[in-house]
Every structure is written in C-alpha cells, then in structure tokens.
Amino acid sequence: MTDFLQLLVQGVALGAAYALVALGFVVIYKATAVINFAHGELMLLGAYLVYGLHVEAGLPYLLAVPLAMALMALVGWGVERLLLRRMVGRPTFSVVMITLGLAIVLRQVIAARFGFEERLLGDPWGSSALALGGVQVNVVSVVTVAASGTLLGLFFAFFRGTKAGVAMRAAAFDHEAALALGIPVRSVHAWSWMIAGATATVAGIFLAAFPASLSPGLGFAAFRAFPAAILGGLDSPGGAVVGGLTVGVVEMLVQGYQPQLAPWLGTDVHVVAAYVLMIGVLMVRPYGLFGTREVERV
C-alpha cells in the first residue's frame, strides 16, 4: 500500500505538469483549430529562460519564474503576430507545417545558446522530501501540484469571469458569429498563444525539476503529455486537466508495477502507456472524454 501511495502522489504531481502542457495544446486548438507542434519547444525555451535568469543572471528563483512567464507570453504574442496572423484563411496543413518548422528552429537556437549538456535549474527545494504517513513525498511534488492547481484555477477564472475570457469562448465556439458581434478574433488568437507560452514555462520547470534535469530533450515531454489533451478532448480545457492527471497517474503506476508484473515487456512501457490508453478511449469516444461531438447535417 505504501508503494502504491508513493506512486500515486508522484503520478498526481506529474499529471499536474502534464495538465498545464495539455492546456496549452487545447487553448490554441480552441482558438485556431490548429494543433501547435511547437508547444514542446515553447516549454523548453521557458525552462531555459528560467535557468538563464536564475543561474546565469543571478535573479532569485521566485522572481525568475514570473519574469520568464512574461517573456514567454511575449514570445507567444510575437509568434502569432509575425507568423500565424498572416496565415488566417490559409489551409490548416500549411499552418501546422509552420508550427513544425518553428519547433525545429527553436530547438536549434536553444541548443546553440545553451548546448546539450544537462543542467540544474537551482530551484529552492531541490531533493528535499516530507514524510506523510509513512510515504516519502518530494517537496517538488507538493509545489508542482500547488502551483499547477493555482495556475489552472486562475486560467478558469479568467476564461469564465472576464470579458477577454468570454471573448475567447465565443471565438472558439464560432469565429464568424464572434466577428459579427464585434469580438476581435485576432486578439483572441494572440491571447491564446500568450497563455500557452506562460503555462508552458511553468510546466517546463517542473518537468525539469528533481530528480530530472534540464536539457534539449525536455521538449519531447510535450509528446508524452499530448495524449492527455486528446484523452480529455482537444477542445475542452477541463478535459485537459482530467486527461493530464489520468495520464500522469497511469504512467507512474505502469513504471512502478510493470517491471514486476510483466518484465518480458521491457523497461520503457510507461513511455507508451498513455498512448495505449488514448487509443482505447478514442475507440469508444472518438472526441475524447469531454470533447464536443461534431454533427454534420446533409
């Protein structure tokens, strides 16, 4: 039971970070109907900005993080303004290819600036742990859940309780109707990229925290969180949270128990466990657990 609780706590913490990644996918998809394949690189860039501001520039960690979030929101705004705004009305395939190209460019720029070696973010909690009822819980797990929960709560408060949030919901529901009502849809697109950039930064620093480290390979973690967005429903922010937590818990439980129960499967089954789960759910619910079902009338 102790091992199960240990894995469950770690899975919830991992899932909280995955939920932030999945939220970035969902927000951009709801606003633009495009999957952003550069989201992992936005997460990577945000984490490296925290490293540069904290370790290299010497700013306090708790100041470096919000500053990096603000800078990544600005990066998101710049991407939408300079690249994607010019693609409004163009084929979706072309926009997707731009995000793929952007991912390659960002990865090369980051590698050229910081190199490929693993680095430590220098977070204030490090490897410290708490003993809760016989279960050893890393402080970073507690901080991850608390910070991610706070950020997700702020997003939903913004999404449902502000004029800008209502405008985002309206534009996501029907672009043409939103334009007819005077809602600035292009501004909504910019807001979605800014939110994605800021939340990606927080996800990046927690995915790179102890016992992991920061390296260019961190960007691929977004593809491990991508099933969370699909599982919950690609147009459902709430589904991104449920999907993220589900994927995180499943990944940790498989990593903990599979080598004992089915060692013949190898040691990396947990990497694909989320995709197996995603395939199973999509076979039953093609639009995800909370996704909007599309109805076409002929």
DRENDRENMAR-79521 format. One record per atom (N, C-alpha, C, O): x, y, z; residue in one letter. Coordinates in pm, whole numbers, padded with zeros to 5 digits, always signed. Example, Ala and Ser with C-alpha at 12.3 -4.5 7.8 and 13.67 -1.06 7.14 Angstrom:
+01319-00569+00780A/+01230-00450+00780A/+01320-00330+00780A/+01424-00332+00846A/+01285-00225+00708S/+01367-00106+00714S/+01290+00003+00787S/+01341+00114+00804S/
This chain:
+00083-00121+00000M/+00000+00000+00000M/+00087+00127+00000M/+00054+00226-00065M/+00199+00122+00075T/+00288+00239+00078T/+00345+00268-00059T/+00352+00384-00102T/+00386+00162-00129D/+00439+00182-00264D/+00333+00242-00356D/+00362+00330-00436D/+00210+00193-00343F/+00102+00245-00427F/+00078+00393-00399F/+00065+00472-00493F/+00073+00431-00272L/+00052+00572-00237L/+00168+00659-00286L/+00148+00771-00332L/+00290+00605-00275Q/+00408+00677-00323Q/+00395+00704-00472Q/+00417+00816-00517Q/+00360+00602-00548L/+00344+00618-00692L/+00227+00708-00726L/+00233+00784-00822L/+00121+00700-00648L/+00003+00783-00673L/+00035+00931-00655L/-00006+01015-00736L/+00109+00964-00548V/+00147+01103-00525V/+00236+01153-00638V/+00216+01263-00689V/+00334+01073-00676Q/+00422+01113-00785Q/+00344+01127-00916Q/+00372+01216-00997Q/+00246+01038-00937G/+00165+01045-01058G/+00078+01169-01063G/+00062+01229-01169G/+00023+01208-00949V/-00058+01330-00945V/+00028+01453-00974V/-00014+01544-01045V/+00150+01455-00918A/+00240+01567-00945A/+00279+01573-01092A/+00278+01680-01154A/+00314+01457-01149L/+00346+01453-01292L/+00225+01492-01376L/+00237+01564-01474L/+00108+01443-01335G/-00014+01475-01408G/-00049+01622-01403G/-00105+01676-01498G/-00016+01688-01291A/-00043+01832-01281A/+00040+01910-01383A/-00008+02004-01446A/+00167+01868-01400A/+00251+01931-01502A/+00200+01899-01642A/+00198+01986-01729A/+00159+01774-01664Y/+00103+01735-01793Y/-00024+01814-01824Y/-00051+01849-01939Y/-00102+01842-01720A/-00226+01918-01740A/-00197+02058-01795A/-00271+02109-01879A/-00088+02119-01746L/-00051+02250-01798L/-00008+02241-01944L/-00040+02328-02025L/+00065+02134-01977V/+00105+02115-02117V/-00017+02094-02205V/-00031+02155-02311V/-00106+02006-02159A/-00228+01977-02236A/-00314+02102-02250A/-00376+02123-02354A/-00318+02185-02147L/-00396+02309-02155L/-00343+02399-02265L/-00421+02464-02335L/-00211+02404-02283G/-00153+02484-02390G/-00199+02435-02527G/-00233+02515-02613G/-00200+02302-02546F/-00250+02246-02672F/-00396+02285-02694F/-00435+02326-02803F/-00477+02270-02588V/-00621+02292-02600V/-00655+02437-02627V/-00740+02467-02711V/-00588+02529-02556V/-00619+02671-02573V/-00594+02716-02717V/-00676+02788-02775V/-00483+02675-02773I/-00451+02715-02911I/-00544+02645-03009I/-00586+02705-03108I/-00577+02519-02983Y/-00667+02449-03074Y/-00806+02511-03072Y/-00869+02526-03177Y/-00855+02547-02954K/-00988+02607-02945K/-00993+02740-03019K/-01095+02774-03081K/-00885+02815-03014A/-00884+02948-03076A/-00860+02942-03226A/-00915+03023-03301A/-00777+02847-03271T/-00733+02849-03411T/-00764+02721-03488T/-00744+02716-03609T/-00813+02617-03418A/-00839+02487-03480A/-00712+02425-03537A/-00718+02348-03634A/-00597+02457-03479V/-00467+02406-03523V/-00395+02345-03403V/-00394+02403-03294V/-00335+02228-03423I/-00252+02167-03320I/-00113+02228-03330I/-00051+02225-03436I/-00064+02283-03219N/+00066+02350-03217N/+00176+02249-03186N/+00196+02213-03070N/+00248+02205-03288F/+00354+02108-03268F/+00483+02173-03219F/+00583+02104-03200F/+00482+02303-03197A/+00598+02371-03138A/+00580+02392-02988A/+00661+02460-02925A/+00474+02333-02930H/+00447+02361-02789H/+00558+02306-02699H/+00592+02368-02598H/+00614+02192-02734G/+00724+02138-02655G/+00844+02230-02654G/+00913+02241-02552G/+00870+02296-02765E/+00983+02388-02773E/+00955+02517-02697E/+01047+02579-02643E/+00829+02560-02691L/+00793+02674-02607L/+00819+02640-02461L/+00870+02723-02385L/+00783+02520-02422M/+00808+02473-02286M/+00958+02469-02258M/+01004+02509-02151M/+01033+02419-02354L/+01179+02411-02340L/+01241+02549-02328L/+01327+02572-02243L/+01198+02641-02413L/+01252+02776-02409L/+01220+02845-02278L/+01304+02915-02222L/+01098+02825-02228G/+01060+02885-02099G/+01147+02835-01985G/+01190+02914-01901G/+01173+02704-01983A/+01258+02648-01877A/+01400+02702-01887A/+01462+02732-01785A/+01453+02715-02009Y/+01588+02769-02025Y/+01593+02918-01990Y/+01696+02967-01944Y/+01485+02990-02012L/+01482+03130-01969L/+01493+03140-01817L/+01562+03227-01765L/+01422+03050-01747V/+01434+03049-01600V/+01577+03018-01560V/+01631+03082-01469V/+01640+02922-01627Y/+01779+02890-01598Y/+01870+03010-01623Y/+01956+03041-01541Y/+01850+03078-01736G/+01934+03193-01768G/+01916+03306-01669G/+02013+03370-01628G/+01791+03332-01630L/+01764+03442-01538L/+01811+03410-01396L/+01863+03497-01327L/+01792+03285-01353H/+01824+03250-01215H/+01970+03210-01198H/+02040+03269-01115H/+02017+03113-01275V/+02152+03060-01256V/+02257+03152-01317V/+02359+03181-01254V/+02232+03199-01440E/+02333+03279-01508E/+02328+03426-01466E/+02432+03488-01442E/+02206+03483-01457A/+02194+03626-01424A/+02187+03651-01274A/+02205+03764-01229A/+02160+03547-01196G/+02161+03560-01051G/+02033+03614-00990G/+02034+03652-00873G/+01923+03618-01063L/+01797+03664-01005L/+01740+03557-00912L/+01762+03438-00935L/+01668+03597-00807P/+01604+03497-00721P/+01508+03409-00802P/+01443+03456-00895P/+01501+03282-00764Y/+01420+03187-00840Y/+01275+03231-00850Y/+01214+03224-00957Y/+01219+03279-00738L/+01078+03318-00737L/+01053+03447-00814L/+00937+03482-00839L/+01157+03516-00853L/+01143+03630-00944L/+01168+03588-01088L/+01105+03639-01180L/+01261+03494-01107A/+01295+03448-01242A/+01177+03378-01309A/+01156+03393-01429A/+01099+03303-01231V/+00988+03228-01291V/+00880+03319-01349V/+00848+03305-01467V/+00823+03413-01271P/+00721+03500-01333P/+00777+03588-01444P/+00706+03620-01539P/+00904+03627-01435L/+00964+03706-01542L/+00976+03622-01669L/+00949+03671-01779L/+01016+03496-01654A/+01023+03407-01771A/+00884+03383-01829A/+00869+03375-01951A/+00783+03371-01743M/+00646+03354-01792M/+00603+03475-01875M/+00541+03460-01980M/+00637+03594-01827A/+00602+03716-01901A/+00675+03721-02035A/+00617+03759-02137A/+00802+03682-02035L/+00878+03682-02159L/+00823+03579-02257L/+00818+03604-02377L/+00780+03464-02207M/+00725+03361-02295M/+00588+03401-02347M/+00551+03365-02459M/+00512+03475-02266A/+00385+03530-02317A/+00413+03626-02432A/+00339+03629-02530A/+00520+03703-02419L/+00560+03794-02527L/+00605+03716-02649L/+00575+03756-02762L/+00678+03605-02628V/+00719+03521-02740V/+00596+03465-02812V/+00590+03465-02935V/+00499+03418-02735G/+00376+03365-02794G/+00304+03470-02875G/+00254+03443-02985G/+00298+03592-02820W/+00235+03702-02894W/+00310+03729-03024W/+00248+03753-03128W/+00444+03726-03019G/+00523+03751-03139G/+00504+03645-03245G/+00497+03676-03364G/+00495+03517-03202V/+00473+03409-03297V/+00340+03427-03369V/+00332+03413-03491V/+00236+03459-03293E/+00105+03478-03354E/+00103+03601-03443E/+00046+03600-03552E/+00166+03707-03397R/+00162+03834-03470R/+00242+03827-03600R/+00196+03874-03704R/+00362+03771-03593L/+00454+03776-03707L/+00437+03660-03804L/+00463+03675-03924L/+00393+03544-03754L/+00386+03426-03840L/+00243+03383-03870L/+00202+03375-03986L/+00168+03356-03766L/+00040+03289-03785L/-00072+03384-03826L/-00168+03341-03891L/-00062+03510-03790R/-00167+03603-03832R/-00172+03616-03983R/-00278+03642-04041R/-00058+03599-04048R/-00052+03606-04193R/-00115+03483-04259R/-00140+03481-04379R/-00141+03379-04178M/-00192+03254-04233M/-00342+03237-04212M/-00397+03131-04240M/-00409+03341-04163V/-00554+03333-04142V/-00623+03307-04275V/-00601+03378-04373V/-00707+03205-04278G/-00778+03171-04400G/-00703+03077-04491G/-00758+03031-04591G/-00577+03047-04458R/-00497+02955-04539R/-00525+02810-04496R/-00583+02789-04390R/-00486+02712-04577P/-00510+02571-04540P/-00448+02536-04405P/-00338+02580-04371P/-00521+02456-04329T/-00474+02416-04197T/-00340+02344-04205T/-00255+02361-04117T/-00322+02265-04309F/-00196+02191-04325F/-00078+02287-04328F/+00027+02258-04269F/-00092+02401-04394S/+00017+02498-04402S/+00051+02555-04265S/+00168+02573-04232S/-00051+02582-04185V/-00028+02637-04051V/+00041+02533-03963V/+00132+02567-03886V/-00002+02408-03973V/+00061+02301-03895V/+00209+02288-03931V/+00294+02270-03844V/+00238+02298-04061M/+00378+02288-04104M/+00461+02405-04052M/+00579+02389-04024M/+00399+02522-04038I/+00471+02635-03979I/+00507+02605-03834I/+00618+02636-03791I/+00415+02546-03759T/+00447+02513-03619T/+00558+02408-03611T/+00642+02413-03522T/+00557+02313-03705L/+00666+02214-03708L/+00800+02281-03740L/+00902+02252-03677L/+00800+02371-03837G/+00922+02443-03869G/+00970+02529-03754G/+01089+02537-03726G/+00874+02594-03686L/+00909+02676-03569L/+00972+02590-03460L/+01067+02633-03394L/+00921+02468-03441A/+00977+02379-03340A/+01123+02348-03370A/+01207+02350-03280A/+01154+02320-03497I/+01292+02288-03535I/+01383+02408-03515I/+01495+02394-03466I/+01336+02527-03553V/+01417+02648-03538V/+01444+02676-03391V/+01559+02702-03354V/+01341+02671-03308L/+01359+02699-03165L/+01455+02599-03100L/+01539+02637-03018L/+01443+02471-03137R/+01530+02369-03079R/+01676+02396-03114R/+01765+02380-03030R/+01702+02436-03237Q/+01839+02462-03279Q/+01894+02588-03213Q/+02011+02592-03175Q/+01810+02690-03198V/+01854+02813-03132V/+01889+02785-02987V/+01990+02833-02936V/+01804+02708-02919I/+01829+02675-02778I/+01957+02593-02763I/+02037+02619-02674I/+01976+02495-02852A/+02097+02412-02844A/+02222+02494-02872A/+02326+02473-02809A/+02212+02589-02966A/+02328+02673-02998A/+02364+02763-02880A/+02482+02791-02857A/+02264+02809-02806R/+02289+02901-02694R/+02332+02828-02567R/+02422+02874-02497R/+02268+02715-02537F/+02291+02651-02407F/+02364+02517-02418F/+02409+02464-02316F/+02377+02462-02539G/+02444+02333-02553G/+02351+02217-02522G/+02230+02236-02503G/+02408+02097-02518F/+02328+01976-02500F/+02345+01912-02362F/+02276+01816-02329F/+02436+01964-02281E/+02460+01901-02152E/+02343+01928-02057E/+02271+02027-02071E/+02326+01837-01960E/+02218+01851-01863E/+02255+01959-01761E/+02370+01972-01720E/+02154+02036-01722R/+02176+02145-01628R/+02072+02138-01516R/+01962+02084-01535R/+02107+02194-01402L/+02016+02201-01289L/+01957+02341-01281L/+02029+02441-01296L/+01825+02348-01258L/+01758+02479-01254L/+01791+02557-01127L/+01775+02679-01123L/+01838+02488-01024G/+01869+02558-00900G/+01747+02601-00822G/+01748+02706-00758G/+01640+02520-00829D/+01518+02555-00755D/+01543+02544-00605D/+01629+02467-00562D/+01469+02620-00525P/+01499+02627-00381P/+01470+02500-00303P/+01523+02484-00193P/+01388+02408-00355W/+01355+02288-00278W/+01446+02170-00310W/+01462+02082-00225W/+01503+02164-00427G/+01599+02059-00460G/+01545+01919-00437G/+01437+01885-00485G/+01621+01838-00362S/+01583+01699-00338S/+01515+01680-00202S/+01498+01565-00160S/+01478+01786-00134S/+01417+01774-00002S/+01283+01701-00010S/+01212+01710-00110S/+01250+01629+00097A/+01130+01546+00098A/+01059+01559+00232A/+01117+01601+00332A/+00931+01522+00231L/+00849+01522+00352L/+00801+01380+00377L/+00781+01303+00284L/+00783+01345+00505A/+00728+01215+00542A/+00583+01234+00583A/+00555+01296+00686A/+00490+01182+00503L/+00348+01195+00530L/+00287+01057+00547L/+00260+00987+00450L/+00266+01018+00674G/+00205+00888+00700G/+00285+00772+00646G/+00226+00674+00599G/+00415+00778+00653G/+00498+00670+00604G/+00532+00679+00457G/+00605+00594+00405G/+00481+00780+00389V/+00508+00799+00247V/+00603+00916+00230V/+00577+01026+00278V/+00714+00891+00161Q/+00810+00997+00134Q/+00764+01077+00012Q/+00752+01024-00098Q/+00740+01205+00032V/+00691+01291-00075V/+00794+01400-00100V/+00827+01477-00010V/+00844+01406-00222N/+00936+01514-00258N/+00864+01648-00250N/+00750+01661-00292N/+00933+01747-00195V/+00874+01880-00184V/+00836+01934-00322V/+00737+02006-00336V/+00916+01899-00423V/+00886+01947-00557V/+00751+01894-00605V/+00682+01960-00683V/+00711+01774-00560S/+00579+01721-00597S/+00468+01805-00537S/+00368+01835-00603S/+00485+01843-00412V/+00385+01927-00345V/+00376+02063-00413V/+00267+02115-00438V/+00493+02121-00442V/+00495+02252-00508V/+00435+02244-00647V/+00364+02336-00690V/+00462+02135-00719T/+00408+02118-00854T/+00256+02117-00851T/+00192+02186-00930T/+00199+02038-00761V/+00052+02029-00751V/-00007+02163-00711V/-00107+02208-00768V/+00055+02229-00611A/+00001+02356-00564A/+00011+02465-00671A/-00086+02536-00695A/+00127+02477-00734A/+00147+02581-00835A/+00061+02556-00959A/+00000+02648-01013A/+00057+02429-01003S/-00024+02397-01121S/-00172+02419-01092S/-00244+02472-01176S/-00216+02376-00973G/-00356+02397-00937G/-00393+02545-00931G/-00501+02584-00975G/-00302+02626-00876T/-00327+02770-00870T/-00335+02830-01009T/-00424+02910-01039T/-00241+02792-01095L/-00238+02847-01230L/-00361+02803-01310L/-00418+02883-01385L/-00401+02678-01295L/-00520+02630-01364L/-00644+02701-01312L/-00734+02735-01389L/-00650+02723-01181G/-00763+02796-01124G/-00772+02938-01176G/-00880+02987-01206G/-00657+03005-01186L/-00654+03141-01241L/-00700+03141-01387L/-00770+03232-01430L/-00658+03039-01462F/-00700+03034-01602F/-00851+03020-01613F/-00914+03092-01691F/-00910+02929-01536F/-01055+02908-01547F/-01131+03031-01496F/-01238+03063-01548F/-01077+03099-01396A/-01140+03224-01351A/-01136+03329-01462A/-01233+03399-01486A/-01021+03338-01531F/-01009+03430-01643F/-01101+03389-01758F/-01167+03473-01819F/-01104+03259-01786F/-01178+03207-01901F/-01328+03227-01885F/-01400+03248-01983F/-01377+03220-01761R/-01521+03225-01738R/-01570+03357-01677R/-01689+03387-01683R/-01479+03434-01619G/-01526+03550-01543G/-01479+03685-01593G/-01508+03786-01530G/-01408+03690-01705T/-01362+03818-01758T/-01413+03837-01901T/-01450+03741-01968T/-01415+03963-01945K/-01461+03992-02082K/-01371+03926-02185K/-01419+03873-02285K/-01239+03930-02160A/-01146+03867-02254A/-01169+03716-02258A/-01162+03655-02365A/-01196+03655-02143G/-01222+03512-02139G/-01351+03475-02212G/-01356+03376-02285G/-01456+03556-02191V/-01581+03531-02262V/-01561+03547-02412V/-01618+03472-02492V/-01479+03645-02452A/-01450+03664-02594A/-01377+03542-02650A/-01404+03500-02763A/-01286+03485-02573M/-01216+03364-02617M/-01314+03249-02634M/-01305+03174-02731M/-01406+03233-02541R/-01504+03126-02550R/-01594+03144-02671R/-01624+03049-02742R/-01636+03268-02695A/-01724+03296-02809A/-01652+03270-02940A/-01708+03211-03032A/-01527+03316-02950A/-01450+03297-03073A/-01422+03149-03097A/-01422+03103-03211A/-01398+03076-02990A/-01373+02932-03004A/-01498+02859-03052A/-01488+02761-03125A/-01614+02907-03009F/-01739+02841-03047F/-01774+02866-03193F/-01815+02773-03263F/-01760+02992-03240D/-01796+03025-03379D/-01724+03153-03418D/-01763+03262-03374D/-01621+03143-03501H/-01542+03260-03542H/-01627+03362-03614H/-01620+03482-03584H/-01708+03318-03708E/-01786+03411-03789E/-01889+03485-03704E/-01906+03606-03720E/-01956+03414-03615A/-02053+03479-03527A/-01984+03578-03434A/-02036+03686-03407A/-01865+03540-03384A/-01790+03630-03297A/-01752+03758-03371A/-01764+03867-03315A/-01707+03746-03494L/-01673+03864-03574L/-01796+03952-03596L/-01786+04074-03590L/-01911+03889-03622A/-02034+03965-03645A/-02075+04043-03522A/-02138+04148-03533A/-02039+03992-03404L/-02072+04060-03279L/-01966+04161-03237L/-01977+04223-03131L/-01864+04177-03320G/-01760+04276-03290G/-01648+04227-03202G/-01571+04307-03150G/-01638+04096-03182I/-01530+04041-03099I/-01401+04035-03181I/-01402+03980-03291I/-01293+04091-03132P/-01166+04091-03207P/-01101+03952-03206P/-01022+03920-03117P/-01135+03871-03305V/-01090+03732-03308V/-00938+03723-03315V/-00879+03634-03254V/-00875+03814-03388R/-00729+03809-03397R/-00664+03834-03262R/-00561+03774-03230R/-00723+03921-03183S/-00670+03943-03048S/-00688+03818-02962S/-00603+03786-02879S/-00799+03747-02984V/-00822+03622-02912V/-00713+03521-02946V/-00664+03450-02858V/-00675+03515-03073H/-00567+03425-03114H/-00437+03461-03041H/-00365+03374-02993H/-00409+03590-03034A/-00287+03635-02966A/-00291+03597-02818A/-00191+03551-02762A/-00407+03616-02754W/-00421+03579-02613W/-00396+03430-02592W/-00332+03390-02495W/-00446+03349-02684S/-00429+03204-02668S/-00282+03166-02673S/-00238+03082-02595S/-00206+03226-02763W/-00063+03197-02772W/+00012+03251-02650W/+00109+03189-02606W/-00029+03362-02597M/+00034+03417-02478M/+00011+03326-02358M/+00103+03299-02281M/-00112+03278-02343I/-00143+03187-02232I/-00065+03057-02247I/-00011+03004-02150I/-00058+03005-02371A/+00016+02881-02394A/+00164+02898-02359A/+00223+02808-02300A/+00223+03012-02396G/+00363+03036-02364G/+00389+03044-02215G/+00489+02990-02167G/+00301+03112-02142A/+00320+03128-01998A/+00303+02995-01924A/+00384+02961-01838A/+00197+02920-01958T/+00175+02792-01889T/+00281+02690-01927T/+00317+02605-01845T/+00332+02697-02049A/+00438+02605-02090A/+00563+02626-02006A/+00633+02530-01976A/+00591+02749-01968T/+00708+02778-01886T/+00699+02706-01752T/+00796+02643-01708T/+00584+02716-01686V/+00567+02652-01556V/+00576+02500-01569V/+00639+02433-01488V/+00512+02446-01674A/+00522+02301-01696A/+00667+02259-01717A/+00710+02156-01665A/+00741+02338-01792G/+00880+02305-01821G/+00967+02300-01697G/+01049+02209-01683G/+00951+02397-01607I/+01038+02399-01490I/+01007+02283-01395I/+01097+02233-01328I/+00882+02239-01390F/+00850+02127-01302F/+00889+01993-01364F/+00927+01900-01292F/+00881+01982-01495L/+00926+01859-01561L/+01078+01847-01558L/+01132+01737-01571L/+01147+01961-01542A/+01293+01960-01534A/+01344+01960-01391A/+01465+01961-01368A/+01253+01960-01293A/+01294+01964-01153A/+01339+01826-01105A/+01321+01726-01176A/+01397+01820-00986F/+01446+01695-00928F/+01339+01586-00934F/+01223+01614-00904F/+01374+01463-00971P/+01509+01411-00998P/+01551+01426-01145P/+01655+01372-01184P/+01475+01498-01225A/+01512+01520-01365A/+01608+01638-01374A/+01650+01692-01272A/+01643+01676-01496S/+01730+01790-01518S/+01691+01855-01650S/+01608+01803-01725S/+01752+01970-01677L/+01717+02047-01796L/+01814+02016-01909L/+01935+02027-01894L/+01758+01976-02023S/+01837+01951-02144S/+01743+01968-02263S/+01621+01970-02245S/+01797+01980-02384P/+01710+01997-02501P/+01608+01884-02520P/+01505+01904-02585P/+01636+01768-02463G/+01541+01657-02475G/+01411+01680-02401G/+01314+01607-02422G/+01407+01781-02313L/+01286+01809-02237L/+01168+01842-02329L/+01053+01815-02295L/+01197+01900-02445G/+01089+01938-02536G/+01004+01820-02580G/+00886+01837-02611G/+01063+01701-02582F/+00987+01583-02625F/+00886+01540-02519F/+00798+01458-02547F/+00897+01594-02398A/+00800+01561-02293A/+00660+01606-02332A/+00561+01550-02284A/+00651+01706-02418A/+00520+01753-02464A/+00446+01643-02538A/+00323+01635-02532A/+00519+01558-02609F/+00454+01450-02682F/+00409+01339-02588F/+00322+01259-02623F/+00467+01334-02468R/+00417+01240-02368R/+00292+01295-02301R/+00211+01219-02248R/+00276+01428-02303A/+00157+01490-02246A/+00047+01509-02350A/-00068+01533-02315A/+00083+01498-02479F/-00015+01519-02584F/-00135+01426-02573F/-00248+01470-02595F/-00117+01296-02538P/-00234+01210-02521P/-00331+01262-02416P/-00451+01232-02422P/-00282+01341-02319A/-00372+01397-02218A/-00473+01491-02280A/-00591+01489-02244A/-00427+01573-02376A/-00518+01665-02444A/-00619+01589-02528A/-00736+01624-02531A/-00573+01484-02598I/-00663+01404-02681I/-00760+01325-02593I/-00879+01315-02624I/-00710+01271-02486L/-00792+01190-02396L/-00907+01272-02337L/-01021+01226-02335L/-00876+01392-02290G/-00979+01475-02230G/-01071+01540-02331G/-01184+01574-02299G/-01022+01557-02454G/-01099+01628-02556G/-01022+01750-02599G/-00995+01839-02517G/-00986+01757-02726L/-00894+01861-02772L/-00953+02001-02766L/-00880+02099-02780L/-01082+02012-02744D/-01143+02144-02732D/-01200+02169-02592D/-01285+02255-02574D/-01152+02092-02494S/-01204+02103-02358S/-01093+02135-02258S/-01012+02048-02226S/-01087+02260-02207P/-00987+02292-02104P/-01000+02205-01979P/-00900+02162-01922P/-01125+02179-01938G/-01144+02090-01823G/-01096+01951-01853G/-01040+01884-01766G/-01118+01906-01976G/-01070+01775-02016G/-00920+01765-02013G/-00865+01658-01987G/-00850+01877-02041A/-00704+01878-02036A/-00655+01849-01895A/-00555+01779-01877A/-00725+01901-01795V/-00687+01877-01655V/-00709+01730-01619V/-00621+01665-01564V/-00829+01680-01651V/-00859+01540-01620V/-00764+01447-01697V/-00712+01351-01641V/-00743+01478-01824G/-00653+01396-01904G/-00511+01398-01852G/-00445+01294-01847G/-00463+01516-01812G/-00327+01527-01759G/-00307+01446-01633G/-00208+01374-01620G/-00401+01457-01540L/-00391+01381-01415L/-00399+01231-01442L/-00326+01152-01382L/-00489+01192-01532T/-00504+01050-01564T/-00377+00994-01626T/-00330+00887-01586T/-00321+01065-01722V/-00200+01018-01789V/-00083+01012-01691V/-00006+00916-01693V/-00069+01113-01605G/+00040+01113-01508G/+00033+00995-01413G/+00133+00929-01388G/-00087+00968-01360V/-00103+00857-01265V/-00079+00723-01336V/-00009+00637-01282V/-00136+00706-01455V/-00118+00580-01529V/+00030+00558-01560V/+00080+00447-01545V/+00099+00663-01603E/+00240+00648-01638E/+00323+00604-01517E/+00408+00516-01530E/+00298+00665-01400M/+00376+00629-01282M/+00341+00489-01232M/+00431+00416-01189M/+00213+00450-01236L/+00175+00316-01190L/+00234+00209-01281L/+00281+00106-01233L/+00232+00234-01412V/+00292+00137-01505V/+00442+00129-01481V/+00499+00020-01482V/+00507+00244-01461Q/+00651+00244-01437Q/+00685+00169-01308Q/+00789+00104-01299Q/+00598+00180-01209G/+00627+00116-01081G/+00597-00033-01078G/+00672-00109-01017G/+00488-00078-01144Y/+00443-00216-01130Y/+00473-00305-01251Y/+00487-00426-01235Y/+00484-00248-01370Q/+00504-00331-01489Q/+00632-00415-01485Q/+00628-00532-01524Q/+00748-00360-01439P/+00868-00445-01435P/+00853-00568-01345P/+00920-00669-01366P/+00763-00559-01244Q/+00742-00673-01155Q/+00639-00770-01213Q/+00655-00892-01203Q/+00532-00716-01273L/+00422-00799-01319L/+00444-00855-01459L/+00401-00966-01490L/+00512-00778-01544A/+00534-00822-01682A/+00671-00779-01729A/+00682-00696-01819A/+00777-00834-01671P/+00913-00793-01707P/+00949-00822-01853P/+01038-00759-01909P/+00878-00917-01914W/+00906-00953-02053W/+00870-00842-02151W/+00909-00847-02268W/+00796-00739-02104L/+00761-00627-02191L/+00874-00525-02203L/+00867-00434-02286L/+00978-00539-02120G/+01087-00441-02122G/+01074-00342-02009G/+00996-00362-01916G/+01151-00235-02018T/+01157-00139-01907T/+01099-00001-01940T/+01092+00085-01853T/+01058+00021-02064D/+01011+00154-02104D/+00865+00155-02147D/+00823+00241-02224D/+00787+00060-02097V/+00646+00053-02135V/+00571+00177-02089V/+00475+00219-02153V/+00615+00236-01976H/+00544+00354-01924H/+00546+00470-02023H/+00458+00556-02018H/+00645+00472-02112V/+00654+00581-02211V/+00538+00575-02309V/+00490+00679-02354V/+00492+00454-02342V/+00384+00440-02440V/+00250+00411-02373V/+00148+00400-02442V/+00247+00398-02241A/+00122+00363-02172A/+00013+00465-02200A/-00104+00429-02219A/+00049+00594-02203A/-00051+00698-02228A/-00111+00684-02367A/-00230+00710-02386A/-00030+00645-02463Y/-00081+00629-02600Y/-00173+00508-02610Y/-00273+00513-02683Y/-00141+00401-02538V/-00230+00285-02536V/-00365+00324-02475V/-00470+00287-02526V/-00360+00399-02366L/-00482+00446-02302L/-00561+00537-02396L/-00683+00525-02406L/-00492+00627-02465M/-00556+00718-02558M/-00628+00642-02669M/-00742+00674-02704M/-00561+00542-02726I/-00621+00463-02833I/-00747+00393-02784I/-00849+00391-02853I/-00740+00336-02663G/-00857+00268-02607G/-00975+00362-02589G/-01089+00326-02620G/-00949+00483-02537V/-01057+00579-02516V/-01115+00627-02648V/-01237+00637-02662V/-01029+00656-02746L/-01077+00707-02873L/-01160+00603-02949L/-01248+00640-03027L/-01133+00476-02927M/-01214+00373-02992M/-01358+00375-02940M/-01450+00334-03010M/-01375+00422-02817V/-01509+00427-02757V/-01569+00567-02771V/-01687+00582-02802V/-01486+00670-02746R/-01530+00809-02755R/-01435+00884-02849R/-01332+00935-02803R/-01466+00892-02977P/-01374+00949-03076P/-01337+01095-03051P/-01235+01142-03102P/-01418+01167-02973Y/-01388+01308-02947Y/-01329+01328-02808Y/-01321+01442-02761Y/-01288+01221-02742G/-01232+01231-02609G/-01341+01228-02503G/-01459+01225-02535G/-01299+01228-02377L/-01395+01215-02268L/-01488+01335-02259L/-01607+01318-02229L/-01438+01455-02285F/-01519+01576-02271F/-01522+01660-02399F/-01568+01774-02397F/-01474+01605-02509G/-01470+01678-02634G/-01609+01699-02693G/-01701+01622-02664G/-01622+01802-02774T/-01751+01833-02837T/-01772+01745-02959T/-01688+01741-03049T/-01881+01676-02960R/-01914+01589-03072R/-01960+01674-03190R/-02049+01757-03176R/-01900+01653-03305E/-01937+01727-03425E/-02049+01654-03498E/-02042+01533-03523E/-02152+01730-03531V/-02267+01673-03601V/-02278+01740-03737V/-02290+01863-03744V/-02274+01663-03843E/-02286+01716-03977E/-02422+01677-04035E/-02463+01561-04032E/-02489+01778-04088R/-02619+01754-04150R/-02606+01770-04300R/-02547+01866-04349R/-02660+01676-04372V/-02653+01677-04518V/-02790+01709-04576V/-02806+01715-04698V/
